[in-house]
Amino acid sequence: MIDWLLSVFKVTTTGELIWVAVGLFGQLMFTMRFLLQWIASERQKKSVIPEVFWWFSISGGLILFAYACYRADPVFILGQSFGVVIYARNLWLLYAEKRQNA
C-alpha cells in the first residue's frame, strides 16, 4: 500500500508522503471556507462571510505555507504568506469590532 501511495504522489520516501498528506489537509482546510461561505450565503439569501471562513482560511493558509516551505516552492510560499496576513487582519478587525460593541 505504501509503495502504491509513493508512486501515485510521485515521492520516494515516507517522509515526503507525510508532507503530501499535510499539503492535502491544508488544501482541505482552505476549501472548507468556500463551502461554509456558500452555505451561509444560501441560508441568508445574500452574500455573507462568517467568522469561521477566516479561521479556515488562516488554518489552511498556514498549513499550505508550511507545505510550500518544505517543498521549497517560492511562488507558493509568497502566495500563501500574503494570504495569511490578510486572513489575520480580517480576524483582528472582527475581534476589534466585538470589543468595541461589548
KENU-799755 format. One record per residue: residue number from 1; residue in three letters; x, y, z of N, C-alpha, C, O, CB in turn. Coordinates in steps of 0.2 Angstrom, whole numbers, plus 5000, padded with zeros to 4 digits. Glycine has a CB too. Layout:
# KENU-799755
   num   residu     nu     nv     nw    cau    cav    caw     cu     cv     cw     ou     ov     ow    cbu    cbv    cbw
   NUM      Ala      X      Y      Z      X      Y      Z      X      Y      Z      X      Y      Z      X      Y      Z
...
END
This chain:
# KENU-799755
   num   residu     nu     nv     nw    cau    cav    caw     cu     cv     cw     ou     ov     ow    cbu    cbv    cbw
     1      Met   5004   4994   5000   5000   5000   5000   5004   5006   5000   5003   5011   4996   4995   5000   5006
     2      Ile   5010   5006   5004   5014   5012   5005   5017   5013   4998   5018   5019   4995   5019   5011   5010
     3      Asp   5020   5008   4995   5023   5009   4988   5018   5012   4983   5020   5016   4979   5026   5002   4986
     4      Trp   5012   5009   4983   5007   5012   4978   5006   5020   4980   5006   5023   4975   5000   5008   4979
     5      Leu   5005   5022   4986   5005   5029   4988   5011   5033   4985   5010   5038   4983   5003   5030   4995
     6      Leu   5017   5030   4987   5023   5034   4985   5023   5035   4977   5025   5040   4975   5029   5030   4987
     7      Ser   5021   5030   4973   5021   5031   4966   5015   5035   4964   5016   5039   4959   5020   5024   4963
     8      Val   5009   5035   4967   5004   5039   4965   5006   5047   4966   5004   5051   4962   4997   5038   4969
     9      Phe   5009   5048   4972   5010   5055   4973   5017   5057   4971   5020   5063   4972   5010   5056   4981
    10      Lys   5021   5053   4967   5027   5054   4964   5032   5056   4970   5036   5061   4969   5027   5059   4959
    11      Val   5033   5053   4975   5038   5054   4980   5041   5048   4982   5039   5042   4980   5034   5057   4987
    12      Thr   5047   5048   4985   5051   5042   4986   5052   5040   4993   5055   5034   4994   5058   5044   4983
    13      Thr   5050   5044   4998   5051   5042   5005   5044   5043   5009   5040   5046   5006   5056   5046   5008
    14      Thr   5044   5040   5014   5038   5040   5018   5037   5047   5021   5032   5050   5022   5038   5035   5024
    15      Gly   5043   5050   5023   5043   5057   5025   5040   5062   5020   5036   5066   5022   5050   5060   5027
    16      Glu   5042   5061   5014   5039   5065   5008   5031   5064   5008   5027   5068   5006   5042   5064   5002
    17      Leu   5029   5058   5009   5022   5056   5008   5018   5059   5014   5013   5062   5013   5021   5048   5009
    18      Ile   5021   5060   5020   5018   5063   5025   5017   5071   5024   5012   5073   5025   5022   5063   5032
    19      Trp   5022   5074   5020   5021   5081   5018   5016   5082   5013   5012   5087   5013   5028   5083   5016
    20      Val   5015   5077   5009   5010   5077   5004   5003   5077   5008   4998   5081   5006   5010   5071   4999
    21      Ala   5003   5073   5013   4997   5072   5017   4995   5079   5020   4990   5081   5021   4997   5067   5022
    22      Val   5001   5082   5023   5000   5089   5026   4997   5094   5021   4993   5098   5023   5007   5091   5029
    23      Gly   5000   5094   5015   4998   5098   5010   4991   5097   5008   4987   5102   5007   5002   5098   5004
    24      Leu   4989   5091   5007   4982   5089   5006   4977   5091   5011   4971   5094   5010   4981   5082   5004
    25      Phe   4979   5091   5018   4975   5093   5023   4974   5100   5023   4969   5103   5024   4978   5090   5030
    26      Gly   4980   5104   5022   4979   5111   5021   4975   5113   5016   4971   5118   5017   4986   5114   5020
    27      Gln   4975   5110   5010   4970   5112   5005   4963   5110   5007   4959   5114   5005   4972   5108   4998
    28      Leu   4962   5105   5010   4955   5104   5013   4953   5109   5017   4947   5111   5017   4955   5097   5016
    29      Met   4957   5111   5022   4955   5117   5026   4953   5123   5022   4949   5127   5024   4961   5118   5032
    30      Phe   4958   5124   5018   4957   5130   5013   4950   5130   5009   4947   5135   5009   4963   5131   5009
    31      Thr   4948   5124   5007   4942   5123   5003   4936   5124   5007   4931   5126   5005   4942   5116   5000
    32      Met   4937   5121   5014   4931   5122   5018   4928   5129   5019   4922   5130   5020   4933   5119   5025
    33      Arg   4932   5134   5018   4930   5141   5019   4925   5142   5014   4920   5146   5015   4936   5146   5019
    34      Phe   4926   5140   5008   4922   5142   5002   4915   5138   5003   4910   5141   5002   4925   5140   4996
    35      Leu   4915   5132   5006   4909   5128   5007   4905   5132   5012   4899   5132   5011   4911   5121   5009
    36      Leu   4908   5134   5018   4905   5137   5023   4902   5144   5021   4896   5145   5023   4909   5138   5029
    37      Gln   4906   5147   5017   4903   5154   5014   4897   5153   5010   4892   5156   5010   4909   5158   5011
    38      Trp   4897   5148   5006   4892   5146   5001   4886   5144   5005   4880   5147   5004   4894   5141   4996
    39      Ile   4886   5140   5010   4881   5138   5014   4877   5144   5018   4871   5145   5018   4883   5132   5019
    40      Ala   4882   5148   5021   4879   5154   5025   4876   5159   5020   4870   5161   5022   4885   5157   5028
    41      Ser   4878   5160   5014   4875   5164   5009   4868   5161   5007   4863   5165   5006   4880   5166   5003
    42      Glu   4868   5155   5006   4862   5152   5004   4857   5152   5009   4851   5154   5008   4863   5145   5002
    43      Arg   4859   5151   5015   4854   5152   5021   4851   5159   5022   4845   5160   5023   4857   5149   5027
    44      Gln   4855   5164   5021   4853   5171   5022   4851   5174   5015   4848   5180   5015   4859   5175   5025
    45      Lys   4851   5170   5010   4849   5173   5003   4853   5179   5001   4850   5184   4998   4842   5174   5003
    46      Lys   4859   5180   5004   4863   5186   5002   4871   5184   5003   4872   5179   5007   4861   5192   5006
    47      Ser   4875   5187   5000   4882   5185   5001   4885   5187   5008   4884   5193   5010   4887   5189   4996
    48      Val   4887   5183   5012   4890   5184   5019   4896   5180   5020   4897   5175   5016   4884   5182   5024
    49      Ile   4900   5183   5024   4906   5179   5026   4907   5178   5033   4908   5183   5037   4913   5183   5023
    50      Pro   4905   5172   5036   4905   5171   5043   4912   5171   5046   4917   5170   5042   4902   5165   5045
    51      Glu   4913   5172   5052   4920   5172   5055   4924   5166   5054   4930   5166   5053   4919   5173   5063
    52      Val   4920   5160   5054   4923   5154   5053   4927   5153   5047   4932   5149   5046   4918   5148   5054
    53      Phe   4924   5157   5042   4928   5157   5035   4935   5159   5036   4939   5156   5033   4924   5162   5030
    54      Trp   4936   5164   5040   4943   5167   5041   4947   5162   5045   4953   5162   5044   4943   5174   5044
    55      Trp   4944   5158   5050   4948   5153   5053   4950   5148   5049   4956   5145   5049   4944   5151   5059
    56      Phe   4946   5145   5044   4948   5140   5040   4953   5143   5035   4958   5140   5033   4942   5138   5036
    57      Ser   4952   5149   5033   4957   5152   5028   4964   5153   5032   4969   5151   5028   4955   5160   5027
    58      Ile   4964   5155   5038   4971   5156   5041   4974   5149   5043   4980   5148   5042   4971   5160   5047
    59      Ser   4970   5144   5045   4972   5137   5046   4975   5134   5040   4980   5131   5040   4966   5133   5049
    60      Gly   4971   5134   5034   4973   5131   5028   4979   5135   5025   4984   5132   5023   4967   5131   5023
    61      Gly   4979   5141   5026   4985   5145   5023   4991   5144   5027   4996   5143   5024   4983   5153   5024
    62      Leu   4991   5143   5033   4997   5141   5037   5000   5134   5036   5006   5133   5035   4996   5142   5045
    63      Ile   4995   5130   5035   4997   5123   5034   5000   5123   5026   5005   5119   5025   4991   5118   5034
    64      Leu   4997   5126   5022   4999   5126   5015   5006   5130   5015   5010   5128   5011   4994   5129   5010
    65      Phe   5007   5135   5019   5013   5139   5019   5019   5134   5021   5024   5134   5019   5013   5145   5024
    66      Ala   5017   5130   5027   5022   5125   5029   5024   5120   5024   5030   5118   5023   5020   5121   5035
    67      Tyr   5019   5118   5020   5020   5113   5015   5024   5116   5009   5029   5113   5007   5013   5110   5012
    68      Ala   5023   5122   5007   5026   5126   5002   5034   5127   5004   5038   5126   5000   5023   5132   5001
    69      Cys   5035   5128   5011   5042   5129   5013   5045   5122   5013   5051   5122   5010   5042   5131   5020
    70      Tyr   5042   5117   5014   5045   5110   5014   5047   5109   5007   5052   5106   5005   5041   5105   5017
    71      Arg   5043   5110   5002   5044   5109   4995   5048   5114   4992   5050   5113   4986   5037   5109   4991
    72      Ala   5050   5119   4996   5054   5125   4993   5052   5128   4987   5055   5129   4982   5061   5122   4992
    73      Asp   5045   5129   4987   5042   5132   4981   5041   5140   4982   5036   5142   4986   5035   5129   4979
    74      Pro   5045   5144   4979   5045   5151   4981   5038   5155   4979   5036   5159   4982   5051   5155   4978
    75      Val   5035   5153   4973   5029   5155   4971   5024   5154   4976   5020   5158   4978   5027   5153   4964
    76      Phe   5023   5148   4978   5018   5145   4983   5019   5148   4990   5015   5150   4993   5018   5138   4984
    77      Ile   5026   5149   4992   5027   5152   4998   5025   5159   4998   5022   5162   5003   5035   5152   5000
    78      Leu   5027   5163   4993   5025   5170   4993   5017   5171   4993   5014   5175   4996   5028   5173   4987
    79      Gly   5014   5167   4989   5006   5167   4988   5003   5166   4995   4998   5169   4997   5004   5162   4983
    80      Gln   5005   5161   4998   5002   5159   5005   5004   5164   5010   5000   5166   5015   5004   5152   5007
    81      Ser   5010   5167   5010   5012   5172   5015   5007   5178   5015   5005   5181   5020   5019   5174   5015
    82      Phe   5006   5181   5009   5001   5186   5008   4994   5185   5011   4991   5189   5014   5001   5189   5001
    83      Gly   4992   5179   5009   4985   5177   5011   4985   5177   5018   4980   5179   5021   4983   5170   5008
    84      Val   4989   5174   5022   4989   5173   5029   4989   5180   5032   4985   5181   5037   4995   5169   5032
    85      Val   4992   5185   5030   4992   5192   5033   4985   5194   5032   4982   5197   5037   4997   5196   5029
    86      Ile   4982   5193   5026   4975   5196   5025   4970   5192   5030   4966   5196   5032   4973   5195   5018
    87      Tyr   4971   5186   5030   4966   5182   5035   4967   5184   5042   4962   5185   5045   4967   5175   5034
    88      Ala   4973   5185   5044   4974   5188   5051   4971   5195   5052   4968   5196   5057   4982   5188   5053
    89      Arg   4972   5199   5047   4969   5206   5048   4962   5206   5048   4959   5209   5052   4972   5210   5042
    90      Asn   4958   5201   5044   4951   5201   5045   4949   5198   5052   4944   5201   5054   4949   5196   5039
    91      Leu   4952   5194   5054   4951   5191   5061   4952   5197   5066   4948   5197   5071   4955   5185   5063
    92      Trp   4957   5200   5066   4959   5206   5070   4953   5211   5070   4951   5213   5075   4965   5209   5069
    93      Leu   4951   5213   5064   4945   5218   5063   4939   5215   5066   4935   5219   5069   4944   5219   5056
    94      Leu   4937   5209   5065   4931   5206   5069   4932   5206   5076   4927   5208   5079   4930   5198   5066
    95      Tyr   4937   5205   5079   4938   5205   5086   4938   5212   5089   4936   5213   5094   4944   5201   5088
    96      Ala   4941   5217   5085   4941   5224   5087   4934   5226   5087   4932   5230   5092   4945   5228   5082
    97      Glu   4930   5224   5082   4923   5226   5082   4919   5223   5088   4915   5227   5091   4919   5224   5076
    98      Lys   4920   5217   5090   4917   5214   5095   4919   5217   5102   4914   5218   5106   4919   5206   5096
    99      Arg   4925   5219   5103   4927   5223   5109   4924   5230   5109   4922   5232   5115   4935   5223   5109
   100      Gln   4923   5233   5103   4920   5240   5103   4913   5239   5105   4910   5244   5108   4921   5243   5097
   101      Asn   4910   5234   5103   4902   5233   5104   4901   5230   5111   4895   5230   5113   4899   5229   5099
   102      Ala   4906   5228   5114   4905   5225   5121   4904   5230   5126   4903   5228   5132   4910   5220   5123
END
